[in-house]
Amino acid sequence: MRIENRFAELARAGRAGLVTFVMAGDPDPATAAKIIAGLPAAGADVIEIGMPFTDPMADGPAIQLSGHRALKAGQTLVKTLSLVSDFRVHDTTTPVVLMGYYNPIYVYGVERFLADAMAAGVDGLIVVDLPPEEDVELCLPALKAGLNFIRLATPTTDDHRLPKVLTNTSGFVYYVSVTGITGTKAPDVGHVTDAVARIKRHTDLPVAVGFGVRTPEQAKAIAAGADGVVVGTALVEAIRQSLDDDGHATARTAEAVLSLVADLAHGVRAACRPAAE
């Protein structure tokens, strides 16, 4: 219920939420844990944690490199779940969503993964390569286990397809604001606002908008018409740019990410709307 509770709190406060994406284990397990632990205080309302995978087909170069750094540093799905468990020791309220691809979950074992994810304190899953037609694989078991299953809608998801996409979706809807891979285009605010309104005609779920949001100004503009703003590429780029010549974390790495999150949160909070009754 953490996701539902958080979006209800945001609605009462009259503002959108900031959803931050970072890759588990990037650039190394200790630094990733430090970044994730600092995200709520920096202004993140929901945390998405990437599960590194060798063939991330929906991700742009920045997030692909982030996953490769994590895998090179030894990150595994077991370690990713442990990362969430460690986070939960000090934070029991911030929603945590795992985002990635089905292959690592399939290899881990669906039943085992869902049990371990619930025990770790995971709230929801975004598995980008499982369409609604494959709900029996993971979506329905996840819902039965008590995890939200968050689906992506895109600019090409028309009104005929949208009800199918929304079936069994819970927590929130993730609207992909551009066509293509992550982090390569800037969203058109007018188109995004119209798309969010169209999705809301089909569901009462909150709608969070991601792909291409990099700056506080963009976050503010998107937040005016959405329930959440998702930022990922800009954060993993902040990590990359802070690394030394050998690709290792420096004293600046965590602060570079958390400072950017604080700026993005300020942008999101500047787009306040009337509070819900």
N, C-alpha and C positions, 0 to 999 in steps of 0.2 A: 504493500500500500504506500510505500515511500514516494513513488512517482506521482500517484494520484494526490497524495497529501501535499506534495510540493507545488504542483500546478494549482491546486485549490488555494494554497497560501498566496501564490503569485497573483491569482485572479482577485483575491480580496485586497491585495496591495495595489492593484491597478497597474501592473507592469508585466512585461514579458520576462522570461528567465534566460539566463545565459547557460548554454550547454557546451561544455568544453571537452574536446577529444584529445587524448594523448595516447601514445602507444606503450603498452606494458613493456618494461625493460629497456626503453630508449632513453638515453644512450647506454645505460647500464642499469641493473636492477636497483642499486642503492639510490642513484639519482632520480630514477623514475618514481620510486617510493616517496622520496622527499618532495618532488613536484606534486604528486597526487595528494599527499597529506596537506599541502599548502593551498590547494585549489579552493576549498570552501571559503577560507578567510580572505582570499584574493577576490572573491565575488562569483565563483561558479555555483550555480543553483543545481545543476545536474552534471554528473561526470560520466563521460563515455570513455571506456578503456579499450583500446584496440588489442585484439588477439593476433600476434604476428603470424603471418602465413607467407609461404614462398611464392604464391601466385595470386596476388591481390588484384583481380581484374578490374575492379571499379575504382581503384585508387590512382591518383596522379603521382608524378615522380617524387614529390616531397614525402608523402605518406608511404610510398613503396620503400624509399630509402630509410625511413624511420623504422619500418618493419625489419628491413635487412640489418640495420644496426642492432636492433633488439635480438634478433636470431643469432647474430654473430657474438653477442654478449652472453648467449646461453639461455635466453628466455624460452620457457616452455609453457604449455597450458596449465600444468600443475603449479608452476611458479606464478602465473597470472592469477590463479585463484587464491594462492597464498598472499599475493599482493593485496587483494580485496580483503582478505581476513585480517591482515595487519592494519589496513585502513580502518576497519570497523572497530578495532580496539579503542580508537579515540573519536570516532564519528559514527553515530548510530542513526543519523537523520538524513544525510545527503544521499540522494538516489545514485546508484551506480549501475550503469548499463554496459555490458560487454558487446563489442561490435567486431564483426569479422566474417569469416567464411565457414562453411559447413564441414569441410574436410577435416580440420583438426578435432572438431567435436565428434565426428563420425569415428575417427581413429581412437579417440579417448573412450568412446562408448556413450551413447545418448543417455541412458538411465544413470550411469555413474556420473556423467558430467552434470546433469540436472541436480542430482542429490548433492554433489560437491559444491555447485554454484549456490544453491540455497543455503547450505551450511556456511559458506564463506560470506554471505551477505549481499550477493548479487540481486538486483531488483528486476532487471529486464535484459532482453537479448535483441540485437539487430544482426541478422544473418542475411547478408545482401544477395546471396546466390540461391536462396530457397524461395521460389515463387509460391503464391497461394495454392497452386495445384499440388504442391508437395507438403501441405500442412501436416500430414500424418507422420512425416519424418521427424519433425522437431517441434513445430509450432504447437500442435495439440498436446503432446506430452509436456511441453514447457508450461502451458497454461494450467494443465492438471497439477503440475508440481508447485504452482504458485508464482511463477515468473511471468512478467509481462513480455509479450512478443510484439515488438515495434516494427512496423512495416514502412517501406519507402514508397512514396508517390512521386512521380516525376512530371515534367511538362508534357510528356507524351501519354500520361495516364488519363484517358478521356472519360467522359461520364458513363460510358458503357463498361469500361474496365474497372473504374474506381470502386464500385460496390464489392467486387470480388477481392480487390486489394484490402479493403477495410474489414472484410469478414475475418474474424478471429484476431484482429489487431487490437492491442490494448496498451494502456500507458499513455502514449501519444503517437501521432502520425509524424513521420519525418519527411518533410517535403524537400526534395532535391531541386534547388532553384534553377539549375542549368542542366542542359543536356551534356552528356559526356562524363569524364572522370573528374575526381576531386581536384579543387585548387587551380583550375586552369582558366576559368572565366569569372567575371564579376556578375552578380545577379542584377536583373532589371527590376527595380523596386516596384514599379507599376504592375508588371506582369506577376510578380510574386504576390502582391496584395490581392489581385484578382484571383489568383490560383488558390490562395488560402481561403478566401471567401467561398469559392466553389467547393472546396473540400468540406468546409463547415456546413454546407447544405446537405451533406451526406452523413455527417457524424458529429457527435458531441465531444469527441476527443480533442484535447489540445493539439495544435499543429506547430511543430518546430521547424524552422527553415535553416538549411545548411547548404554547403558547397559554394565556395567563392567568397564568403564573408571574411574579410581580413582586417578591417580597420574599425575603430570606434564609431566613425561616421556612418559606415555601412551598417554596423550593428544597430545603431540608433534608428536608421531608416527602416530596416527590416522589422525591428521590435515594435514599431508603430502599428504594424498590421498583422503580427504573428504572436503566438503564445510563447515561443521560444526561439532563440537564435543560436545556431550551432556553429562553433568555430573549431577547426582542426588543423588545416594546412598551415595557417599562420603560426600556430603554437609549435608544431613540429619543426617549422623553419626557424623559429626562435631558438630551438634546441640546436639545430645544425649550425647556425651561425655563431653559437657560443662555444663550439668545440675547439680544441687545440688542433695543431697540424696533423696529429696522429688520430684524430677523431675521438678523442677522449673528453669527458666532461671537465669543465673548469669551474672555478669558484663563481663564475657568472651564470652558469647554466640554469639552475633552478630559478634564480632571481629574474633572469631574462624572460622566462615563461610567465612567472607569477606577476611580474610588472605589466606585461602585455594583457594578462587576464584582468587585472585591476582596471586598466584603461578601457578594455572592451566592456566590462561590467558597468563602468561609468556611462559609457555610450548607451547601453541597454536601459539603464535606469533613468536616463534623460528623456526617454520616450514614454513617459507615464501616460496612462489612460484612466478613465473613470473606474474606480474600484467596483468590484462586483458586490451585489447586495448580500 
